[in-house]
Amino acid sequence: MDYRQRWELKDYLVGQTLERRIRLLQWGLGLLVVGFALNFWYLQVVHGSEYASLAEDNRLRRIAILPTRGVVFDRHGEVLAATRPALDLVLRREARRDPAPQLHRLVDALEVPYETLVARVERLGRLPLFEALVLQEDVELEQLARIEARRELFPSVEVRQSPRRSYPHGELFGHALGYVGEVDDTRLTREPGDLAAGDIVGKSGLERAYDGLLRGSRGWNLVAVNSVGRRMGAPWVGAEPVHGTSLRLTLDLAMQRALREALADEVGAGVFLDPETGAVLALASSPGFDPNGFADGLTAEAWRRLSEDPRRPLHDRATASFYAPGSVFKVLMAIAGLETGTIGPRDTVHCSGSVRIYDQKRLCWKKQGHGTVDLRRALAHSCNVYFYQLGKKLGIEPIHRFGERFGLGRPTGIDLPGEAAGILPSEPWKRRQSGEPWYPGDTISVAIGQGLLAVTPIQMARMMGAVGTAGTLVQPYVVDGRGVPPTRIALRETTMRIVLDALRDAVAEGTGRAADLRGVPVAGKTGTAQVYAHSAGIDSDELPKNERDHAWFAGYAPADRPRIAFAVIVEHGGHGGSMAAPIARRTLAAFFSPEVTRGTAPPAG
């Protein structure tokens, strides 16, 4: 093969190779086009609506519309809790990358530390770009004026209106109403569908117990955002919020004010309720707190003062504290003694001021003694010696049984959170708690309302209501319409006649005279609950205030047909007759006075 033929063959082979490669490339491009077409068909036809929805969701954002929290009224229509408009200072998100210059300028205008503003920005920094950062809530007009006067220095700062909880009567209803605050992470985890970060929820009292009704449910707006998350155009409504339900309470503003004013600066509590239905008319704990502070946002210093106050102003003594009932418990002892036949109404005991039982000298509060007394006189004048002897005869089992029948040793069921159960001791209970047996001397202490026994003020008010109505045991409640039918305690008429007469005598001529009202017969029982053992036999007035006994007065009125039952305790008050009875009298006067101003509430809900 010559040189020319070799080149021709070479050209032919190269041509064939190029032709094959071109065909392969053509097939490859064809397959690629077919693949793209198939994928396009799969995305646009098979899953077109699904991906279109996802794309729309990426473009649209939901912005919550907060509901208005329900209004709370007293029984006569006076507003106790409502929602007012507040002005919040917010930072638009375009300043997110470098907020420091504007934050520094806000320090003087808002009079808050720079670190506080930075911490707020960092805490809320995880929010989407289309949501503004709330720098300070409920800004004062003076602060806003400082900002508006130098508006050019705050280009990314805006004012936004928001709802704020308001309590027009301040601390008057602090414990009963409770307070609101921002939802915490624990509750967010527990209720992820109903709540979101930043929501305002009830934290204590009625606000917490009825939070679901009062809070309502959020609505939402839709807003379009661009690829970097910034808002585009005006939002439009996706769903309207469902505003909270308004509630009418059984509480009476005039009575509540009278009770709080009567308690004054004393540490203690009072409960006044309807003995036929359980409707609570007044419920107060002293010292109190102003729930507006929580709604407006407590400073760290304000929270420290409240939480470290040794008088515990945040604690509701009316329902969550329990005390020895002292001589008020003698009412139940008298009923148990008569109902079991352990004593008769004419049985007498001689009181010389003390008695020796189980080789131990037991004192009566009256050093010279009461002389010879029957049950009526012993109850009216609170003779310890008589009830020591009764306790010795009864034993703990009947005492415990009648205590249970009158609702002691368990919560009353009031529709407020945090209620304590108290302690109604028994032999099995003591073995479970301490591993020790029940000693006869334990019963003697319980017989006069001391020892291992402990009750709450609301339990005592309910018990005295059951006594005054000769056996109607109610479940207390504070929201109108939430009452439940009472239960009846089977008691003999003769038993109750003796006890009721004695309780009227206790106010008319005995230890509770300071509670008597002109024109309204009051019945009740004073009590002195020993706090320190060394106070036995010593007049409370001779002791320092913090070593005095607790002072009780519990009862009902009118004595012949009760419309109200109550219990008042003053911690370290000394004498029930001189400290607790006058407080009850002032509150009863407000209830029976025809001068109470009435308001009108709109229908609940």
Long-range contacts (C-beta under 8 A, 24 or more apart in sequence): 59-224, 59-225, 60-222, 60-223, 60-224, 60-225, 61-128, 61-130, 61-222, 61-223, 61-224, 61-225, 62-220, 62-221, 62-222, 62-238, 63-130, 63-131, 63-220, 63-221, 63-222, 63-223, 63-235, 64-196, 64-218, 64-219, 64-220, 65-218, 65-219, 65-220, 65-221, 65-237, 65-239, 65-240, 65-241, 66-162, 66-163, 66-199, 66-200, 66-218, 66-241, 67-215, 67-216, 67-217, 67-218, 67-219, 67-241, 67-242, 67-243, 67-244, 68-163, 68-216, 68-241, 68-243, 68-244, 69-163, 69-165, 69-180, 69-200, 69-214, 69-215, 69-216, 69-244, 70-213, 70-214, 70-215, 70-216, 70-243, 70-244, 70-245, 70-246, 70-247, 71-246, 71-247, 72-177, 72-206, 72-214, 72-246, 72-247, 72-249, 73-246, 73-247, 73-248, 73-249, 73-599, 73-601, 74-248, 74-249, 74-251, 74-252, 74-253, 74-256, 74-599, 75-248, 75-249, 75-250, 75-251, 75-252, 75-279, 75-281, 75-480, 76-252, 76-253, 76-596, 76-598, 76-599, 76-600, 76-601, 77-248, 77-598, 77-599, 77-600, 77-601, 78-253, 78-599, 78-601, 79-168, 79-601, 80-167, 80-168, 80-169, 80-173, 80-177, 80-249, 80-251, 80-253, 81-165, 81-166, 81-167, 81-173, 81-177, 81-207, 82-165, 82-166, 82-168, 83-163, 83-164, 83-165, 83-166, 84-163, 84-164, 84-165, 84-166, 85-161, 85-162, 85-163, 85-164, 86-137, 86-138, 86-161, 86-162, 86-163, 86-164, 87-138, 87-139, 87-141, 87-144, 87-159, 87-160, 87-161, 87-162, 88-134, 88-135, 88-136, 88-137, 88-138, 88-139, 88-159, 88-160, 88-161, 88-162, 89-134, 89-135, 89-136, 89-137, 89-139, 89-143, 89-144, 89-147, 89-157, 89-158, 89-159, 89-160, 90-132, 90-133, 90-134, 90-135, 90-157, 90-158, 90-159, 90-160, 91-121, 91-132, 91-133, 91-135, 91-156, 91-157, 91-158, 92-132, 92-156, 92-157, 92-158, 93-129, 93-130, 93-131, 93-132, 93-133, 93-229, 93-230, 94-156, 94-230, 95-155, 95-156, 96-121, 96-125, 96-129, 96-133, 99-156, 102-153, 102-154, 102-155, 102-156, 102-157, 103-135, 105-150, 105-153, 105-154, 106-135, 106-147, 106-154, 106-157, 108-146, 109-143, 109-146, 109-147, 109-150, 110-135, 110-136, 110-139, 110-143, 111-143, 112-136, 128-229, 129-225, 129-228, 129-229, 129-230, 130-223, 130-225, 130-229, 130-230, 130-231, 132-158, 132-160, 134-160, 137-162, 137-164, 137-296, 137-297, 138-164, 138-296, 138-297, 164-295, 164-296, 165-200, 165-207, 165-291, 165-292, 165-295, 166-292, 166-295, 167-290, 167-291, 167-292, 167-295, 169-253, 169-257, 170-290, 170-291, 170-292, 171-260, 171-288, 171-289, 171-290, 171-291, 172-253, 172-256, 172-257, 172-260, 172-284, 172-288, 173-251, 173-256, 173-291, 174-205, 174-288, 174-289, 174-290, 174-291, 175-204, 175-205, 175-283, 175-284, 175-285, 175-288, 175-289, 175-316, 175-318, 176-205, 176-206, 176-249, 176-251, 176-256, 176-283, 176-284, 176-416, 176-478, 177-205, 177-206, 177-207, 177-291, 178-202, 178-203, 178-204, 178-205, 178-206, 178-207, 178-208, 178-209, 178-291, 179-203, 179-204, 179-205, 179-207, 179-289, 179-291, 179-293, 179-294, 179-295, 180-207, 180-291, 180-294, 180-295, 181-294, 181-295, 203-294, 204-314, 204-417, 204-418, 205-316, 205-416, 205-417, 206-247, 206-249, 206-415, 206-416, 206-478, 206-479, 207-291, 208-417, 209-415, 209-416, 209-417, 210-247, 210-415, 210-479, 213-244, 213-245, 213-247, 214-244, 214-245, 214-247, 215-244, 216-241, 216-242, 216-243, 216-244, 216-245, 217-241, 217-242, 245-604, 245-605, 246-601, 246-602, 246-604, 246-605, 247-479, 247-480, 247-604, 248-479, 248-480, 248-481, 248-601, 248-604, 249-478, 249-479, 249-480, 250-274, 250-279, 250-280, 250-281, 250-477, 250-478, 250-479, 250-480, 251-280, 251-281, 251-282, 251-283, 251-478, 252-281, 252-282, 252-590, 252-591, 252-596, 254-590, 254-593, 254-596, 254-597, 255-281, 255-282, 255-587, 255-590, 255-591, 256-282, 256-283, 256-284, 257-590, 258-282, 258-586, 258-587, 258-589, 258-590, 259-284, 259-583, 259-586, 259-587, 259-590, 260-284, 260-286, 260-288, 261-586, 262-582, 262-583, 262-586, 262-587, 263-570, 263-583, 266-570, 266-571, 266-573, 266-579, 266-583, 267-311, 267-317, 267-570, 267-571, 267-572, 268-317, 268-551, 268-568, 268-569, 268-570, 268-571, 268-573, 268-580, 268-583, 269-316, 269-317, 269-318, 269-321, 269-457, 269-568, 269-569, 270-318, 270-457, 270-566, 270-567, 270-568, 270-569, 270-583, 270-584, 270-587, 271-318, 271-319, 271-457, 271-458, 271-460, 271-461, 271-476, 271-566, 271-567, 272-461, 272-564, 272-565, 272-566, 272-587, 272-588, 272-591, 273-458, 273-461, 273-462, 273-465, 273-474, 273-476, 273-564, 273-565, 273-566, 274-465, 274-474, 274-563, 274-564, 274-565, 275-464, 275-465, 275-466, 275-468, 275-469, 275-472, 275-474, 275-556, 275-562, 275-563, 275-564, 275-565, 276-469, 276-472, 276-474, 276-486, 276-562, 277-474, 277-483, 277-486, 278-462, 278-474, 278-475, 278-476, 278-477, 278-483, 278-484, 278-486, 279-476, 279-477, 279-478, 279-480, 279-483, 280-414, 280-476, 280-477, 280-478, 281-564, 281-591, 282-587, 283-318, 283-319, 283-458, 283-478, 284-318, 285-315, 285-316, 285-317, 285-318, 286-317, 287-311, 287-313, 288-313, 289-313, 289-314, 316-416, 316-418, 317-457, 317-569, 317-571, 318-456, 318-457, 318-458, 319-414, 319-416, 319-418, 319-419, 319-420, 319-456, 319-457, 319-458, 320-418, 320-419, 320-420, 320-456, 321-420, 321-456, 321-457, 322-420, 322-421, 322-422, 322-423, 322-454, 322-455, 322-456, 323-454, 323-455, 323-456, 323-529, 323-550, 323-552, 323-569, 323-571, 324-449, 324-450, 324-451, 324-453, 324-454, 324-455, 324-529, 324-530, 324-550, 325-449, 325-453, 325-454, 325-455, 325-460, 325-527, 325-529, 325-552, 326-448, 326-449, 326-450, 326-527, 326-528, 326-529, 326-530, 326-549, 326-550, 326-552, 326-576, 327-365, 327-382, 327-384, 327-448, 327-449, 327-525, 327-526, 327-527, 327-528, 327-552, 327-576, 328-449, 328-460, 328-464, 328-525, 328-526, 328-527, 328-552, 328-553, 328-554, 328-567, 328-576, 329-446, 329-447, 329-448, 329-449, 329-453, 329-455, 329-527, 330-378, 330-379, 330-382, 330-387, 330-447, 330-448, 330-449, 330-525, 331-379, 331-463, 331-464, 331-467, 331-499, 331-503, 331-525, 332-399, 332-402, 332-403, 332-406, 332-408, 332-463, 333-387, 333-390, 333-391, 333-394, 333-399, 333-447, 334-375, 334-379, 334-390, 334-498, 334-499, 334-502, 335-402, 335-467, 335-491, 335-495, 335-496, 335-499, 336-394, 336-398, 336-399, 336-401, 336-402, 337-375, 337-390, 337-393, 337-394, 338-375, 338-492, 338-494, 338-495, 338-498, 338-499, 339-402, 339-491, 339-492, 339-495, 340-394, 340-398, 342-390, 342-393, 342-394, 342-398, 343-375, 343-390, 343-393, 345-374, 345-375, 345-376, 345-494, 345-498, 346-374, 347-374, 347-375, 348-372, 348-373, 348-374, 349-373, 349-378, 349-383, 349-385, 349-386, 349-389, 350-385, 351-378, 351-383, 351-384, 351-385, 351-386, 352-385, 353-385, 354-385, 355-385, 355-388, 355-389, 357-388, 357-389, 357-392, 357-441, 357-444, 358-440, 358-441, 358-444, 360-441, 362-388, 362-444, 363-536, 363-537, 365-528, 367-537, 375-498, 375-502, 376-498, 376-501, 376-502, 376-505, 377-502, 377-505, 379-499, 379-502, 379-503, 379-505, 379-506, 379-525, 380-502, 380-503, 380-505, 380-506, 380-509, 380-510, 380-511, 381-506, 381-510, 381-511, 382-506, 382-510, 382-511, 382-525, 382-526, 382-527, 384-448, 387-447, 387-448, 388-444, 388-447, 388-448, 390-447, 391-443, 391-444, 391-446, 391-447, 391-448, 392-440, 392-443, 392-444, 392-447, 394-443, 394-447, 395-443, 396-425, 396-426, 396-427, 396-438, 396-442, 396-443, 396-446, 397-426, 397-427, 399-443, 399-446, 399-447, 400-424, 400-425, 400-426, 405-473, 405-489, 406-462, 406-463, 406-466, 406-473, 406-489, 407-459, 407-462, 407-463, 407-466, 407-473, 408-455, 408-459, 408-463, 412-456, 412-458, 412-459, 412-462, 412-475, 412-476, 413-475, 413-476, 413-484, 414-458, 414-475, 414-476, 414-477, 414-478, 415-477, 415-478, 415-479, 415-482, 416-478, 419-456, 419-458, 420-456, 422-454, 422-455, 422-456, 422-459, 423-452, 423-453, 423-454, 424-453, 425-451, 425-452, 425-453, 449-527, 449-529, 450-529, 450-530, 457-567, 457-568, 457-569, 458-567, 459-567, 460-552, 460-554, 460-567, 460-569, 461-554, 461-565, 461-566, 461-567, 462-565, 463-554, 464-524, 464-525, 464-554, 464-555, 464-556, 464-565, 464-566, 464-567, 465-556, 465-562, 465-565, 467-496, 467-499, 467-500, 467-503, 467-556, 468-500, 468-503, 468-523, 468-555, 468-556, 468-559, 468-562, 468-565, 469-556, 469-562, 470-496, 470-500, 471-496, 480-604, 481-604, 500-559, 503-555, 503-559, 504-559, 507-555, 507-559, 511-576, 511-577, 512-553, 512-555, 512-576, 512-577, 512-581, 513-577, 513-581, 514-577, 514-578, 514-581, 514-582, 514-585, 515-553, 515-555, 515-581, 515-582, 515-584, 515-585, 515-588, 516-585, 517-557, 517-585, 517-588, 517-589, 517-592, 519-592, 520-557, 520-558, 520-588, 520-592, 521-557, 521-558, 521-559, 521-560, 522-555, 522-556, 522-557, 522-558, 522-559, 522-584, 522-585, 522-588, 523-555, 523-556, 523-557, 523-559, 523-562, 524-553, 524-554, 524-555, 524-556, 524-566, 524-581, 524-584, 525-552, 525-553, 525-554, 525-555, 526-551, 526-552, 526-553, 526-575, 526-576, 526-577, 526-580, 526-581, 527-551, 527-552, 527-553, 527-554, 527-576, 527-580, 528-552, 528-574, 528-575, 528-576, 529-569, 531-572, 540-574, 540-575, 541-574, 543-574, 545-572, 546-572, 547-572, 548-572, 548-573, 548-574, 549-573, 549-574, 549-575, 551-575, 551-576, 551-578, 551-579, 551-580, 552-576, 552-580, 553-577, 553-580, 553-581, 553-583, 553-584, 555-584, 557-588, 557-592, 563-591, 564-588, 564-591
